[in-house]
Amino acid sequence: MNTQNRNNIVIGLGVAGVTLCLCACALIALGGGSWLYLRQVSARDTATPRPTFDPNKTPEPAPTPNDTTLTKMEEIQAWVIAQRGLQPVDDSIERKFLSTEEVLARQLKDFEEDTTDQEWEDSALMLEVLGLLPPDFDLKNLYLRLYSEGVAGFYDPDTKELVVVSEQGELNVYEQVTFAHEYNHALQDQNYDMRGMGYSEEGWEEDSEKAAALQALLEGDASLLDEQYRASLSRAEQRDYDDYVNSLDVQIYFEMPEYLLQDFFFPYSQGLDFVRRYYDEGGWARVDGVWADPPLSTEHILHPERYEADDNPIQVPRPALTDTLGSGWREVERNVMGEWYTYLILAYGEAEGARLSESRASRAAEGWGGDSYVVYRRDADNQMVLALHWQWDTQDDADEFVAAFTQYADDRFNRTVEYPGAQCWEATQLHCFFTNGVHTLWLAAPDQATLEQALTQYPDLQ
């Protein structure tokens, strides 16, 4: 494993908790089966059983922190306040130590109360149609594994809890860095109001692109801050940190589907690059200026110059297909895919032979202007309908994407079929690709008749 990969994984292990709490719990609370909430954290090993845990057993609690630990937490908080420049608004932040068992029990309760097995299946089926997951993927098990193996701390904006996951009731140097990161999240929430800005269950449901951009800002800010905290450690502490990092078992992350691993890194890697750009221009005061006018899309995170130019996402209509498809079909999801997920579909799909090179996929996706998608499921036979409508910035951008998508589809589906006015491929479903100027439409349906019913809602692309 190369050093950069391990460093990225350590970021995830150390601070994934805030993402889990803010976004994966948004998935649970929504109960809508929205796969885009899976843009935060995941793991893969469908052959591995769920974590051994008895929900009827009282979890073993973490020890009560001693005075030395409490003093250290106060010192870290004071350092974060002085370094970041954000002041606590009130004393509503509750610090809490939880054991791994307590965290897992908490998440199991949320999973069972707020999300049905059908909703987990909806998410997996959508990702399968998009080519990002294999059939019969167990998303619920995926999340339970990650919760049990990969969380070191989190901040919960609903309860205002800052949680350190520890079995000792004290902070080693690794957990100190995690605490600094999470306390910065608490200050972000108090000063900027995460949910008021749209980083909420409702925000993800309404516009996942905006929520993903906010997440990148949140995590980029906190990751830069904890990077600075690590630099402030003594040489002995830095050695202890490195030794601890090298001892961590990160295998779970390399068992993920590749697209999930890339997506997991996005807010911590691309988000950090985005925030660092503005920090280098004018320190934390310049970053505060970005918070006053936050990015609206993953395109803004990937291309800060477009954020600065107010190149905002085009609003693409999301037609309802319920009446068109008829009885037996129900809407599962409607949202925005964005530049980042368009790139992931092309570069990191489940079928390795269909993956485009990173550079080719990046060029194809970077002309993104806006998009919308809707997904429907027929429960009687688990068939799905996908309608994904992109609008590109220019004709050249559209042409670039058409060529890239055609190559991707040829390699993924193998078998082409004749259809007037479109390129079509047949696999477990019929997939057709329509173009008109700067507009492109990907339709997937179980058969031609169903596809044509969906197509009636896109008259400009027929």
ABEGO torsion letter per residue (X at the ends): XBAAAAAAAAAAAAAAAAAAAAAAAAAAAAGAGBAAAAAABBBBBAABBBBBBBAABBBBBBBBBBAAAAAAAAAAAAAAAAAAGBBBABAABBBBBBBAAAAAAAAAAAAAAABBAAAAAAAAAAAAAAGABBBGBBAAAAAAAAAAAABAEBBBAAAGBBBBBBAAGBBBAAAAAAAAAAAAAAAAAAAAGAAAAGBBAAAAAABAAAAAAAAAAAAAAAAAAAAAAAAABBAAAAAAAAAAAAABBAAAAAABBAAAAAAAAAAAAAAAAAAAAAAAAAEAAAAAAAAABBBABAAAAABAAAAAAGBBBBBBBBBBAAAAAEBGBBBABBBBAEAAAAAAAAAABABAAABBBAAAAAAAAAABAEBBBBBBBBAAAGBBBBBBBBBBABAAAAAAAAAAAAAAAAAAAGBBBBBBGBBBBBBABBBBBBBBEABBBBBBBABAAAAAAAAAABAAAX
